């Protein structure tokens, strides 16, 4: 039916109420988004309130901070109220949204003085939160139900140690059993794409993938945290497992819609993460080590990086990075802001190392961390080794060196000493020799002792953990065109005996010549050391030494704090890796398929060098002991345990015996089940044979040598087994 004009309302008369009409769909479709085009503007709040004549000075001061992260577009607008004073905030515009985002991330919360802290926010955020539609009424957050988490250090209470094995595409974690072999704890296929790595205290097992890094832990080996870093190549932890560094040789390409990474990480290689929150603290680009772009034949040389590029203080409060030949940048955690807002300029710096423990210097009561650095000879200036205190940046000690070709820095684990291994060349630069410059950090004035009774070049050096002794390996010059590497010598050093707490001068204990050794592995508890030949095609020696042998000392060693004894020698064909377990009881050697494909597997030795187990493992790649956290017992409690060690040992001996008996019971039970199954099969078979012979009308068969129905001729053997139920030992005085 066609519409009738008679039904139309008269002029000025409308039956519809505009308030009742729903325009929400039109508003949503044609709404003007005011935020578009304003993402380069930021609001700076928390500024001091000053009179108009001081506004220009304040503007310059704040402007210097704002321009440190990007370029401003136009001038800063700082409004003034009716009284002629600033209102404590300002507006600025950056040239790009990325610069505005960087300003918010790096400058928000930065203190201006003791009373004022700068707050930097997006202009669009201010507009959004100031909108009338924003609910400013407080609503209590809804707390999720408590879910108990697994204990991440659950394995510490067990007397055994764990190790991770990566072979083929499988990654497994095993308990080490002295006699029964490895007991599997967990085994997963394709757990990692590149390699696995324990965190320094053993809390996490790290797996590396093309999209990033994952941390695993707890009795169920669940994922604890993931860190997105596409193309990651290397991983490093801070000493106390608070922070993580990831690195990729290719710069990151980050989309603005990435759920975790921001555009600030675009083009960067390093990311420093907070492990607890999984958040990015800061990112950096790679700084290549200086070197010639081509070799002698004109071929391009691969660029080298220093790893780890970021080095941590012992307490995780600082992390530092070196710009070769220029400076060291020290960052404070957790904000990752540059210490005193500037790098420490050290002209020509080649290397630096933090002390591995918080130093205890004589007469120094204030908090400090130390790092040691060295610089080469520059013009007429000699080479220099220095100790710097952080955060004061005070130079604690320096020492000038001459005719230096190279130097290596070696801290003792308790930060009592730092040994600088100095390779010196002759005036003609045709020969090299090594001497050791040992800084006694805990003594007044940090005296330096020189050990120069070394004929050849030192190729390896290692301090005894928590001790005062060290081992070094020297090698002579390699003849031109020689196919066989030169023989090496092993030298053992210790201090002379003096009244404690003083430490005597370092003296040579003994030198072993005509060896092929090139690696030193101290027990984590000290005293025992393995000197070995690794990554060699011709020699695979393992020498087990004891520096506190309980036998009689030679007359010439009466005044020394060591009694050296070779306990055992061994060999492991193709050995590539050697590692002590955290308790210092076992040494494991392995031949990795990453190095060669001949006789891959592992050997397990005790600390005396006795071979306990030899296992071939196809395509084994890694074998890593799980580290243990430092003990929470005081020194007095540790002394008490050592004093009553026999009493504590009985508990663990009983646990070992129970575990062994449990294993024996399982074997016996398995054998009993097999026997019962066989006897049941035999009875059923005999019954079938009897029925079949009966149907055929044949005589009954005497299967057991007697008539099947007559068991009187059977022979029974009774065996008596004596077992000691309990044994008590009494001391009669």
LUMTI-985737 format. One line per 10 residues: for each residue x, y, z of C-alpha. Coordinates in Angstrom, 1 decimal, m for minus. Example, Ala and Ser with C-alpha at 12.3 -4.5 7.8 and 13.67 -1.06 7.14 Angstrom:
LUMTI-985737
12.3,m4.5,7.8 ~ 13.7,m1.1,7.1 $
//
This chain:
LUMTI-985737
0.0,0.0,0.0 ~ 1.4,3.4,m1.0 ~ 2.0,6.0,1.7 ~ m0.7,8.6,2.2 ~ 0.2,12.2,2.6 ~ m2.8,12.6,4.8 ~ m1.1,10.7,7.6 ~ 1.9,13.2,7.7 ~ 2.1,15.4,10.8 ~ 1.1,19.0,10.6 $
3.8,21.7,10.4 ~ 5.5,22.2,13.8 ~ 4.1,19.1,15.2 ~ 6.5,16.1,15.9 ~ 5.5,13.0,17.7 ~ 9.2,11.9,18.3 ~ 11.3,12.9,21.3 ~ 15.0,13.4,20.3 ~ 16.1,12.2,23.8 ~ 14.6,8.8,23.1 $
16.4,8.3,19.8 ~ 19.6,6.1,20.1 ~ 22.5,7.7,18.1 ~ 25.2,5.4,19.6 ~ 25.8,3.6,16.3 ~ 26.3,6.9,14.5 ~ 28.5,8.3,17.2 ~ 30.7,5.2,17.1 ~ 31.0,5.3,13.3 ~ 31.7,9.0,13.0 $
33.4,9.8,16.3 ~ 36.5,12.1,15.9 ~ 39.5,10.5,17.7 ~ 41.2,13.4,19.4 ~ 44.2,11.3,20.2 ~ 45.3,11.1,16.6 ~ 48.2,13.5,15.9 ~ 48.9,14.2,19.6 ~ 51.2,11.2,20.4 ~ 54.3,13.5,20.0 $
53.1,15.7,22.9 ~ 54.1,15.0,26.5 ~ 53.2,16.7,29.8 ~ 56.0,17.3,32.3 ~ 54.7,17.5,35.9 ~ 56.3,17.8,39.3 ~ 58.3,21.0,38.4 ~ 59.2,23.7,40.9 ~ 56.8,26.7,41.2 ~ 58.9,29.8,40.5 $
58.2,33.5,39.7 ~ 58.1,34.6,36.1 ~ 61.6,36.1,36.2 ~ 63.0,32.6,37.0 ~ 60.9,30.8,34.4 ~ 63.5,31.1,31.6 ~ 66.2,29.6,33.9 ~ 63.9,26.7,34.8 ~ 62.9,26.2,31.2 ~ 66.6,25.8,30.1 $
67.3,23.4,33.0 ~ 64.3,21.1,32.2 ~ 64.9,21.5,28.5 ~ 68.4,20.0,28.8 ~ 67.0,16.9,30.4 ~ 64.2,16.6,27.8 ~ 66.5,17.0,24.8 ~ 68.8,14.2,26.1 ~ 66.4,11.6,24.7 ~ 65.1,13.4,21.5 $
64.7,16.7,19.7 ~ 61.9,19.1,20.6 ~ 59.7,20.6,18.0 ~ 59.2,24.3,19.0 ~ 59.5,25.8,22.4 ~ 58.4,24.4,25.8 ~ 55.1,25.9,27.0 ~ 55.1,26.6,30.8 ~ 51.9,28.3,31.9 ~ 51.8,31.1,34.5 $
48.9,31.7,36.9 ~ 47.3,35.0,37.9 ~ 49.9,35.6,40.6 ~ 52.7,35.5,38.1 ~ 54.2,32.1,39.1 ~ 54.5,28.9,37.1 ~ 52.0,26.2,37.8 ~ 54.4,23.2,38.2 ~ 53.9,21.6,34.8 ~ 54.8,22.2,31.1 $
54.0,21.0,27.6 ~ 56.5,19.9,25.0 ~ 56.3,18.4,21.5 ~ 58.9,15.9,20.2 ~ 59.7,15.4,16.5 ~ 58.4,11.8,16.5 ~ 56.2,9.5,18.7 ~ 59.3,7.3,19.3 ~ 61.1,10.1,20.9 ~ 58.1,11.0,23.1 $
57.9,7.3,24.2 ~ 61.6,7.3,25.0 ~ 61.2,10.4,27.1 ~ 58.4,8.8,29.1 ~ 60.3,5.7,29.7 ~ 63.7,7.2,30.6 ~ 62.7,10.5,32.3 ~ 59.6,9.6,34.3 ~ 60.5,9.6,38.0 ~ 63.9,11.3,37.5 $
64.6,13.5,40.5 ~ 65.3,17.2,39.7 ~ 66.4,18.1,43.3 ~ 65.8,16.8,46.8 ~ 62.2,18.1,46.8 ~ 61.0,17.7,43.1 ~ 60.7,14.6,41.0 ~ 59.8,14.9,37.3 ~ 56.7,13.0,36.0 ~ 56.5,12.6,32.2 $
53.2,11.4,30.7 ~ 51.5,11.4,27.3 ~ 49.2,14.3,26.7 ~ 46.5,11.9,25.5 ~ 46.7,10.1,28.8 ~ 46.1,13.3,30.7 ~ 43.1,14.0,28.5 ~ 41.8,10.5,28.9 ~ 42.0,10.3,32.6 ~ 40.7,13.8,33.1 $
37.6,13.0,31.0 ~ 34.3,13.1,32.8 ~ 33.6,9.6,31.7 ~ 36.6,8.3,33.6 ~ 35.5,6.6,36.9 ~ 37.6,8.3,39.6 ~ 35.9,6.3,42.4 ~ 38.2,3.8,44.1 ~ 37.2,0.1,43.7 ~ 39.0,m2.5,45.7 $
40.9,m4.9,43.4 ~ 39.7,m8.4,43.2 ~ 42.4,m10.7,44.6 ~ 42.8,m14.0,42.9 ~ 42.6,m17.2,45.0 ~ 45.8,m18.3,46.5 ~ 47.6,m20.9,44.5 ~ 50.6,m22.5,46.2 ~ 53.7,m22.5,44.0 ~ 56.3,m25.2,43.8 $
59.5,m24.7,45.8 ~ 62.2,m23.7,43.3 ~ 65.1,m25.0,45.5 ~ 63.4,m28.4,46.2 ~ 66.5,m30.4,45.3 ~ 68.9,m28.8,47.8 ~ 67.7,m31.0,50.7 ~ 68.8,m34.2,48.9 ~ 72.3,m35.3,49.5 ~ 72.8,m36.1,45.8 $
73.6,m33.7,43.0 ~ 71.8,m33.2,39.7 ~ 73.2,m32.8,36.2 ~ 71.6,m31.9,32.9 ~ 72.5,m33.9,29.8 ~ 71.7,m32.7,26.2 ~ 72.0,m35.5,23.7 ~ 70.4,m36.0,20.3 ~ 67.2,m33.9,20.6 ~ 66.6,m34.9,24.2 $
67.4,m32.9,27.3 ~ 67.3,m34.8,30.6 ~ 68.0,m33.9,34.3 ~ 69.5,m36.8,36.3 ~ 70.4,m37.6,39.9 ~ 74.0,m38.7,40.3 ~ 74.2,m42.2,41.9 ~ 77.7,m43.3,42.8 ~ 77.1,m47.0,42.2 ~ 73.8,m47.4,40.3 $
74.5,m44.8,37.6 ~ 72.3,m41.8,36.7 ~ 68.7,m41.8,37.9 ~ 66.4,m40.0,35.5 ~ 64.4,m37.0,37.0 ~ 62.9,m35.6,33.8 ~ 63.5,m36.2,30.1 ~ 62.0,m34.2,27.3 ~ 62.3,m34.1,23.6 ~ 63.0,m30.8,21.8 $
63.3,m29.0,25.1 ~ 65.7,m26.5,23.5 ~ 66.7,m25.5,20.0 ~ 70.3,m24.3,20.7 ~ 71.7,m25.2,24.1 ~ 70.8,m25.4,27.8 ~ 72.3,m23.4,30.7 ~ 71.9,m23.4,34.5 ~ 71.5,m20.2,36.3 ~ 74.4,m19.4,38.7 $
72.6,m20.6,41.8 ~ 70.9,m23.6,40.1 ~ 67.4,m22.3,40.5 ~ 66.5,m22.3,36.8 ~ 67.3,m24.4,33.7 ~ 67.5,m22.2,30.6 ~ 66.3,m23.3,27.2 ~ 67.1,m21.2,24.1 ~ 64.8,m20.9,21.1 ~ 64.5,m18.9,17.9 $
61.9,m16.6,19.6 ~ 63.6,m16.2,22.9 ~ 64.6,m17.7,26.2 ~ 62.6,m19.8,28.7 ~ 63.4,m20.6,32.4 ~ 62.2,m23.9,33.9 ~ 62.2,m25.1,37.5 ~ 60.4,m26.7,40.4 ~ 59.8,m30.5,41.0 ~ 57.4,m30.6,38.0 $
59.9,m28.6,35.8 ~ 57.2,m26.1,34.8 ~ 58.0,m22.9,32.9 ~ 58.7,m20.1,35.3 ~ 59.3,m17.2,32.9 ~ 59.8,m16.5,29.2 ~ 61.7,m13.6,27.6 ~ 61.0,m12.7,24.0 ~ 64.1,m12.0,22.0 ~ 63.9,m13.2,18.4 $
67.1,m14.7,17.1 ~ 68.8,m14.8,20.5 ~ 72.3,m16.4,20.5 ~ 73.8,m16.0,24.0 ~ 72.4,m15.7,27.6 ~ 74.0,m14.4,30.8 ~ 72.7,m14.1,34.4 ~ 73.6,m11.8,37.2 ~ 75.4,m13.5,40.1 ~ 72.3,m13.5,42.3 $
69.9,m14.5,39.5 ~ 68.0,m11.1,39.7 ~ 68.7,m10.1,36.1 ~ 69.2,m11.7,32.7 ~ 71.1,m10.5,29.6 ~ 70.2,m11.8,26.1 ~ 72.1,m11.1,22.9 ~ 71.5,m11.6,19.2 ~ 74.1,m10.9,16.5 ~ 71.3,m9.5,14.3 $
69.7,m6.3,15.4 ~ 66.1,m6.7,16.6 ~ 63.2,m5.7,14.3 ~ 60.3,m4.7,16.5 ~ 56.8,m4.0,15.3 ~ 54.9,m1.3,17.3 ~ 52.2,m3.9,18.1 ~ 54.6,m6.3,19.7 ~ 53.1,m7.5,23.0 ~ 56.3,m7.3,25.1 $
59.0,m5.3,23.2 ~ 58.7,m1.6,22.4 ~ 59.9,0.4,19.5 ~ 62.8,1.5,21.7 ~ 64.3,m2.1,21.3 ~ 64.2,m1.8,17.5 ~ 67.7,m2.1,16.1 ~ 69.2,m3.2,19.4 ~ 71.2,m6.4,20.1 ~ 71.3,m6.6,23.9 $
68.3,m6.7,26.3 ~ 68.6,m6.6,30.1 ~ 65.6,m8.2,31.8 ~ 64.2,m8.2,35.3 ~ 63.8,m12.0,36.0 ~ 61.1,m11.6,38.7 ~ 58.8,m9.4,36.5 ~ 59.9,m10.5,33.0 ~ 60.1,m6.8,32.0 ~ 62.7,m5.1,29.9 $
65.0,m2.8,31.9 ~ 67.0,m1.4,29.0 ~ 68.4,m2.4,25.6 ~ 71.7,m1.7,23.8 ~ 73.5,m2.1,20.4 ~ 76.6,m4.1,20.0 ~ 80.0,m2.5,20.2 ~ 82.5,m4.4,18.2 ~ 86.1,m4.9,19.5 ~ 88.7,m2.9,17.5 $
90.7,m4.8,14.9 ~ 91.7,m4.7,11.3 ~ 88.8,m5.2,8.8 ~ 90.9,m7.6,6.6 ~ 93.6,m10.1,7.3 ~ 97.1,m10.2,5.7 ~ 95.7,m11.8,2.5 ~ 93.0,m9.2,2.2 ~ 90.1,m11.4,3.3 ~ 87.4,m9.8,5.5 $
87.8,m10.6,9.2 ~ 84.8,m11.5,11.3 ~ 83.9,m8.9,13.8 ~ 84.5,m9.9,17.4 ~ 82.5,m9.0,20.5 ~ 83.4,m9.2,24.2 ~ 81.3,m11.7,26.1 ~ 80.0,m11.1,28.5 ~ 79.7,m7.5,27.4 ~ 77.9,m6.5,30.5 $
79.7,m7.5,33.7 ~ 78.0,m7.6,37.1 ~ 79.1,m6.5,40.6 ~ 79.0,m9.3,43.2 ~ 75.8,m8.0,44.8 ~ 73.8,m7.3,41.5 ~ 73.7,m3.5,42.4 ~ 75.8,m2.5,39.4 ~ 76.4,m3.6,35.8 ~ 79.1,m2.2,33.7 $
80.0,m2.1,30.0 ~ 83.2,m1.1,28.3 ~ 83.6,1.0,25.3 ~ 87.0,m0.2,24.1 ~ 89.9,2.3,24.4 ~ 87.5,5.0,25.8 ~ 85.4,4.4,28.9 ~ 83.4,2.2,31.3 ~ 79.7,2.9,31.7 ~ 78.4,1.8,35.2 $
74.6,1.4,35.5 ~ 72.7,1.3,38.8 ~ 70.1,m1.4,39.2 ~ 67.1,m1.8,39.0 ~ 66.5,1.5,37.2 ~ 69.5,1.0,34.9 ~ 70.4,4.7,35.1 ~ 74.0,5.7,34.4 ~ 76.0,6.3,37.6 ~ 76.4,10.0,38.1 $
74.8,10.4,34.6 ~ 78.1,10.0,32.8 ~ 80.6,7.2,31.8 ~ 84.0,6.8,33.5 ~ 86.6,7.9,31.0 ~ 89.7,5.6,31.0 ~ 91.8,6.3,27.9 ~ 93.0,3.2,26.1 ~ 91.2,0.7,28.4 ~ 91.5,m2.9,27.1 $
89.7,m4.9,29.8 ~ 88.1,m4.7,33.3 ~ 86.8,m7.2,35.8 ~ 84.5,m6.8,38.9 ~ 85.6,m8.4,42.2 ~ 83.6,m11.7,42.5 ~ 82.8,m10.9,46.2 ~ 82.2,m7.7,48.1 ~ 85.7,m6.6,49.1 ~ 86.7,m6.2,52.7 $
89.5,m3.6,52.5 ~ 91.5,m2.6,55.6 ~ 90.1,0.5,57.3 ~ 87.4,0.8,54.7 ~ 84.0,0.9,56.5 ~ 81.8,2.4,53.8 ~ 80.0,0.2,51.2 ~ 81.9,m0.3,48.0 ~ 82.5,m2.6,45.0 ~ 85.8,m2.8,43.2 $
86.7,m3.4,39.6 ~ 90.2,m3.8,38.1 ~ 91.2,m2.5,34.7 ~ 94.3,m2.1,32.6 ~ 95.4,0.2,29.8 ~ 98.3,m0.3,27.3 ~ 101.3,1.9,26.7 ~ 100.2,5.1,24.9 ~ 103.0,7.1,23.4 ~ 105.5,7.8,26.2 $
103.0,6.8,28.9 ~ 103.5,3.3,30.4 ~ 100.8,0.6,30.6 ~ 98.8,0.8,33.8 ~ 96.7,m1.4,36.1 ~ 94.2,0.2,38.4 ~ 91.6,m0.6,41.1 ~ 88.5,1.6,41.2 ~ 86.0,1.9,44.0 ~ 82.3,2.2,43.1 $
80.2,4.3,43.6 ~ 82.8,6.8,44.7 ~ 84.9,6.3,41.5 ~ 88.0,6.6,43.6 ~ 91.2,5.1,42.3 ~ 92.3,2.8,45.1 ~ 95.6,1.6,43.6 ~ 97.5,1.9,40.3 ~ 100.7,0.3,39.1 ~ 102.7,1.3,36.0 $
104.0,m1.5,33.7 ~ 106.6,m1.4,30.9 ~ 107.2,m3.4,27.7 ~ 103.7,m5.0,28.0 ~ 102.4,m7.1,25.1 ~ 99.2,m8.3,26.9 ~ 97.7,m8.7,30.3 ~ 94.9,m10.8,31.9 ~ 93.0,m10.1,35.1 ~ 92.4,m12.9,37.6 $
90.4,m12.3,40.8 ~ 90.5,m14.7,43.7 ~ 87.0,m15.9,44.6 ~ 86.9,m14.0,48.0 ~ 88.3,m10.8,46.5 ~ 91.4,m11.1,48.7 ~ 93.7,m10.9,45.7 ~ 93.7,m9.9,42.1 ~ 96.5,m11.3,39.9 ~ 97.5,m9.5,36.8 $
99.3,m11.8,34.4 ~ 101.6,m9.6,32.4 ~ 103.2,m10.8,29.1 ~ 106.3,m8.7,28.5 ~ 108.4,m8.5,25.4 ~ 112.1,m7.9,25.2 ~ 113.5,m4.6,23.8 ~ 114.0,m6.3,20.5 ~ 110.4,m7.6,20.7 ~ 111.6,m11.1,19.7 $
110.9,m13.0,22.9 ~ 108.1,m13.0,25.5 ~ 108.2,m13.7,29.3 ~ 105.5,m13.5,31.9 ~ 105.4,m12.1,35.4 ~ 102.6,m12.0,38.0 ~ 101.6,m8.7,39.7 ~ 99.5,m9.8,42.7 ~ 97.5,m7.0,44.4 ~ 96.8,m7.9,48.1 $
93.4,m6.1,48.3 ~ 92.6,m6.7,51.9 ~ 95.9,m5.4,53.3 ~ 96.6,m1.8,54.1 ~ 97.6,0.3,51.1 ~ 97.0,m2.7,48.8 ~ 100.6,m3.8,48.4 ~ 101.7,m5.5,45.2 ~ 103.8,m8.7,45.2 ~ 105.7,m9.6,42.0 $
106.3,m13.2,41.0 ~ 108.9,m13.1,38.2 ~ 110.6,m16.5,38.5 ~ 108.7,m17.6,35.4 ~ 110.8,m18.5,32.3 ~ 108.1,m19.1,29.7 ~ 104.8,m17.6,28.7 ~ 101.9,m18.4,31.0 ~ 99.0,m19.9,29.0 ~ 96.7,m20.7,31.9 $
96.2,m19.5,35.5 ~ 93.7,m20.4,38.2 ~ 93.3,m19.5,41.9 ~ 92.2,m22.0,44.4 ~ 88.6,m21.3,45.3 ~ 88.4,m19.7,48.8 ~ 92.2,m20.2,49.2 ~ 95.6,m18.6,48.8 ~ 97.2,m21.0,46.3 ~ 97.3,m21.1,42.5 $
98.4,m23.2,39.6 ~ 99.7,m22.1,36.3 ~ 100.7,m23.7,33.0 ~ 103.6,m22.3,30.9 ~ 104.7,m23.1,27.3 ~ 107.8,m22.2,25.4 ~ 107.9,m20.5,22.0 ~ 106.4,m22.5,19.1 ~ 109.0,m23.2,16.3 ~ 108.0,m21.9,12.9 $
106.3,m24.7,10.9 ~ 106.1,m27.1,13.9 ~ 103.2,m29.6,13.5 ~ 103.2,m30.6,17.2 ~ 102.5,m28.1,20.0 ~ 105.3,m27.4,22.4 ~ 105.6,m29.2,25.7 ~ 104.1,m27.4,28.7 ~ 105.1,m27.1,32.4 ~ 102.8,m27.1,35.4 $
103.8,m25.0,38.4 ~ 102.2,m24.9,41.9 ~ 102.4,m21.9,44.2 ~ 101.4,m21.3,47.8 ~ 102.2,m18.7,50.5 ~ 104.9,m19.1,53.1 ~ 103.9,m19.9,56.7 ~ 103.5,m16.8,58.9 ~ 101.5,m15.9,61.9 ~ 97.8,m15.5,61.0 $
96.0,m13.5,60.0 ~ 98.9,m12.4,57.8 ~ 99.6,m14.2,54.5 ~ 103.2,m14.9,53.5 ~ 104.9,m14.3,50.2 ~ 104.0,m16.7,47.4 ~ 106.6,m19.4,46.7 ~ 107.0,m22.1,44.1 ~ 106.1,m25.6,45.4 ~ 107.0,m27.6,42.4 $
107.2,m27.6,38.6 ~ 106.3,m30.6,36.5 ~ 108.0,m30.4,33.0 ~ 107.5,m32.1,29.7 ~ 103.7,m32.2,29.9 ~ 100.9,m31.7,27.3 ~ 98.5,m30.1,29.8 ~ 96.6,m27.0,28.9 ~ 93.7,m26.7,31.4 ~ 93.2,m26.3,35.1 $
90.1,m27.4,37.1 ~ 90.0,m26.7,40.8 ~ 87.5,m28.4,43.1 ~ 84.9,m25.8,44.2 ~ 85.9,m26.7,47.8 ~ 89.6,m26.1,47.1 ~ 92.5,m28.5,48.0 ~ 92.1,m30.8,45.0 ~ 92.8,m29.9,41.4 ~ 92.7,m31.6,38.0 $
95.3,m30.6,35.4 ~ 94.3,m31.9,32.0 ~ 94.7,m31.8,28.2 ~ 91.5,m30.9,26.4 ~ 90.6,m30.2,22.8 ~ 93.6,m32.1,21.6 ~ 94.0,m34.7,18.9 ~ 97.1,m36.3,20.4 ~ 97.0,m36.2,24.2 ~ 94.1,m36.7,26.7 $
95.9,m36.7,30.1 ~ 94.1,m36.2,33.4 ~ 96.2,m35.6,36.5 ~ 94.6,m35.5,40.0 ~ 96.6,m33.5,42.6 ~ 96.1,m33.0,46.3 ~ 97.7,m29.9,47.8 ~ 97.0,m30.9,51.5 ~ 98.3,m34.5,51.4 ~ 98.3,m35.9,54.9 $
101.5,m37.8,54.4 ~ 105.0,m36.5,55.6 ~ 106.3,m33.3,54.1 ~ 109.7,m33.0,52.4 ~ 112.2,m30.9,54.3 ~ 112.3,m28.2,51.7 ~ 108.5,m27.7,52.0 ~ 108.3,m27.4,55.8 ~ 107.8,m23.6,55.6 ~ 105.0,m23.8,52.9 $
101.3,m24.0,53.4 ~ 100.9,m26.9,51.1 ~ 101.9,m30.6,50.8 ~ 101.7,m31.6,47.1 ~ 100.9,m35.1,46.0 ~ 99.9,m36.7,42.7 ~ 97.0,m39.0,43.6 ~ 96.1,m40.6,40.2 ~ 96.5,m40.2,36.5 ~ 94.0,m41.1,33.8 $
92.9,m40.4,30.2 ~ 89.7,m39.9,28.3 ~ 90.0,m40.1,24.5 ~ 88.7,m37.0,22.8 ~ 87.8,m35.2,26.1 ~ 86.4,m31.7,25.5 ~ 84.8,m30.7,28.8 ~ 85.7,m31.2,32.5 ~ 83.5,m30.1,35.4 ~ 83.5,m30.7,39.2 $
80.2,m31.3,41.0 ~ 79.2,m28.6,43.5 ~ 80.2,m30.8,46.5 ~ 83.7,m31.4,45.2 ~ 83.3,m35.2,45.4 ~ 83.1,m36.1,41.7 ~ 84.6,m35.0,38.5 ~ 82.9,m35.6,35.1 ~ 84.7,m35.5,31.8 ~ 82.8,m35.6,28.5 $
83.5,m35.8,24.7 ~ 80.9,m33.6,23.0 ~ 79.7,m34.2,19.5 ~ 79.9,m30.4,18.9 ~ 83.7,m30.8,18.8 ~ 84.1,m34.3,17.2 ~ 82.1,m37.5,16.6 ~ 84.6,m40.0,18.0 ~ 83.7,m42.0,21.1 ~ 81.2,m39.5,22.4 $
80.3,m40.1,26.1 ~ 81.4,m39.3,29.6 ~ 83.6,m40.6,32.5 ~ 82.8,m40.1,36.1 ~ 85.7,m40.0,38.6 ~ 85.8,m39.4,42.4 ~ 88.0,m36.6,43.8 ~ 90.9,m39.1,44.1 ~ 90.9,m39.9,40.4 ~ 89.3,m43.3,40.6 $
87.2,m44.1,37.6 ~ 83.7,m44.9,38.8 ~ 81.7,m45.1,35.6 ~ 82.4,m45.0,31.8 ~ 79.3,m44.5,29.6 ~ 79.2,m44.0,25.8 ~ 76.3,m41.6,24.9 ~ 75.4,m41.2,21.2 ~ 75.5,m37.6,20.1 ~ 76.0,m36.1,23.5 $
76.3,m32.3,23.4 ~ 76.3,m31.0,26.9 ~ 76.8,m32.4,30.4 ~ 76.4,m29.7,33.2 ~ 76.3,m30.1,36.9 ~ 73.5,m28.2,38.6 ~ 75.0,m25.4,40.8 ~ 74.0,m25.1,44.5 ~ 73.2,m21.9,46.2 ~ 75.6,m20.6,48.9 $
75.0,m22.1,52.4 ~ 72.8,m20.2,54.8 ~ 74.6,m21.6,57.8 ~ 76.9,m19.4,59.8 ~ 80.6,m20.2,60.2 ~ 80.0,m21.5,63.8 ~ 77.2,m23.8,62.6 ~ 79.5,m25.1,59.9 ~ 82.2,m25.8,62.5 ~ 79.7,m27.7,64.6 $
78.7,m29.9,61.7 ~ 82.4,m30.7,60.9 ~ 83.0,m31.5,64.5 ~ 80.0,m33.9,64.6 ~ 80.5,m35.1,61.0 ~ 80.4,m38.8,62.0 ~ 77.0,m38.4,63.6 ~ 75.6,m36.6,60.5 ~ 77.2,m39.1,58.2 ~ 75.2,m42.0,59.8 $
72.0,m40.3,58.7 ~ 73.1,m40.1,55.1 ~ 74.6,m43.5,55.2 ~ 71.3,m44.9,56.4 ~ 69.5,m43.0,53.6 ~ 71.9,m44.5,51.0 ~ 71.4,m48.0,52.5 ~ 67.6,m47.5,52.4 ~ 67.8,m46.3,48.8 ~ 69.9,m49.3,47.9 $
67.6,m51.7,49.7 ~ 64.6,m50.2,47.9 ~ 66.4,m50.8,44.6 ~ 67.2,m54.3,45.6 ~ 63.6,m55.0,46.7 ~ 62.4,m53.7,43.3 ~ 64.8,m56.1,41.5 ~ 63.7,m59.0,43.7 ~ 60.1,m58.2,43.2 ~ 60.6,m58.0,39.4 $
62.3,m61.4,39.4 ~ 59.6,m62.9,41.6 ~ 56.9,m61.7,39.2 ~ 58.8,m63.1,36.3 ~ 59.2,m66.5,38.1 ~ 55.5,m66.6,39.0 ~ 54.5,m65.9,35.4 ~ 56.8,m68.6,34.1 ~ 55.5,m71.1,36.7 ~ 51.9,m70.3,35.7 $
52.7,m70.8,32.0 ~ 54.3,m74.1,32.8 ~ 51.4,m75.4,34.8 ~ 49.0,m74.4,32.1 ~ 51.2,m76.1,29.5 ~ 51.4,m79.3,31.5 ~ 47.6,m79.4,31.9 ~ 47.2,m79.0,28.2 ~ 49.7,m81.8,27.5 ~ 47.9,m84.1,30.0 $
44.5,m83.4,28.4 ~ 45.8,m84.0,24.9 ~ 47.5,m87.3,25.8 ~ 44.3,m88.4,27.6 ~ 42.2,m87.7,24.5 ~ 44.7,m89.7,22.4 ~ 44.6,m92.6,24.9 ~ 48.3,m92.3,25.7 ~ 49.9,m93.0,29.1 ~ 50.4,m90.2,31.5 $
53.7,m88.5,30.9 ~ 56.2,m88.1,33.8 ~ 57.2,m84.5,33.1 ~ 59.3,m84.0,36.3 ~ 61.0,m87.4,36.2 ~ 58.3,m88.9,38.4 ~ 54.6,m89.6,37.8 ~ 52.6,m86.4,37.3 ~ 50.2,m87.4,40.1 ~ 52.8,m88.6,42.5 $
55.0,m85.9,44.0 ~ 56.4,m88.2,46.7 ~ 59.6,m88.5,44.7 ~ 60.3,m84.8,44.7 ~ 63.3,m83.4,46.4 ~ 63.2,m80.3,48.6 ~ 66.3,m78.2,49.4 ~ 66.3,m76.0,52.5 ~ 68.7,m73.0,52.5 ~ 69.5,m71.1,55.6 $
70.5,m67.4,55.2 ~ 72.0,m65.5,58.1 ~ 71.4,m61.7,58.2 ~ 72.7,m59.1,60.7 ~ 69.6,m57.3,61.9 ~ 71.4,m54.7,64.2 ~ 74.9,m54.0,65.2 ~ 75.9,m51.8,68.1 ~ 79.4,m50.4,68.7 ~ 80.4,m49.4,72.3 $
83.6,m47.8,73.4 ~ 84.9,m49.4,76.6 ~ 87.2,m47.1,78.7 $
//
